Amino acid sequence: MRNLIDNASRYSPAAAETAITALKSGTWYETTRKAARLTIQVAQSNTRAVSAIVSKSGKRAGKRARRFSHLEIVAVATH
């Protein structure tokens, strides 16, 4: 792996120097793993929050639908 990184660093642009240094130091994997874990946690948290909001909205919409459907039945029955 070290040879692969060394060969890549010889032919990489100057802007990739920071990335090559991180790969050589071994911190790249750990940093990337932590960032991926944090991203997953944030996504799961957001999914739970959205699910709760949608669930509450669905319950409210269901109550309104039942209330209005009852009114329609009463209105049709009186005409």
C-alpha positions in Angstrom: 0.0 0.0 0.0 2.8 2.3 0.9 4.4 1.8 -2.6 1.0 2.6 -4.3 0.8 5.9 -2.3 4.4 6.8 -3.1 3.8 6.2 -6.8 0.6 8.1 -6.8 2.2 11.1 -5.0 4.9 11.3 -7.8 2.3 11.8 -10.5 -0.3 13.7 -8.5 -0.9 17.5 -8.9 0.4 19.8 -6.2 -3.1 20.4 -4.9 -3.3 16.7 -3.8 -0.3 17.1 -1.5 -2.5 17.4 1.7 -4.4 14.2 0.7 -1.2 12.3 0.0 0.2 13.4 3.4 -2.9 12.2 5.2 -2.8 8.9 3.4 0.9 8.4 4.3 0.3 9.3 8.0 -2.5 6.7 8.3 -5.0 9.2 9.7 -7.0 9.3 6.6 -8.8 6.0 7.2 -9.7 6.8 10.8 -10.9 10.4 10.0 -13.0 9.1 7.1 -14.5 6.4 9.2 -15.4 8.9 11.9 -16.9 11.3 9.4 -18.9 8.5 7.8 -20.2 7.4 11.2 -21.2 11.0 12.1 -23.0 11.4 8.7 -25.0 8.2 9.3 -26.0 9.3 12.8 -27.1 12.7 11.5 -29.1 11.1 8.7 -30.8 8.6 11.1 -31.6 11.5 13.5 -33.1 13.5 10.6 -35.1 10.5 9.4 -36.6 10.0 12.9 -37.5 13.7 13.1 -39.2 13.7 9.7 -41.0 10.5 10.5 -42.4 12.0 13.7 -43.5 15.1 11.9 -45.2 13.1 9.1 -46.8 10.8 11.6 -48.3 13.8 13.5 -49.4 15.4 10.2 -51.0 12.2 9.1 -52.9 11.8 12.4 -54.2 15.4 12.1 -55.2 14.9 8.5 -57.0 11.7 9.3 -59.0 13.5 12.1 -59.9 16.3 9.7 -60.9 13.8 7.0 -63.1 11.9 9.4 -64.7 15.2 10.6 -65.4 16.4 7.0 -66.5 13.1 5.7 -69.1 13.0 8.5 -70.3 16.5 7.5 -70.7 15.4 3.9 -72.8 12.4 4.9 -75.0 14.6 7.0 -75.3 17.2 4.2 -76.2 14.5 1.6 -78.7 12.9 4.0 -80.6 16.2 4.6 -81.0 17.1 1.0 
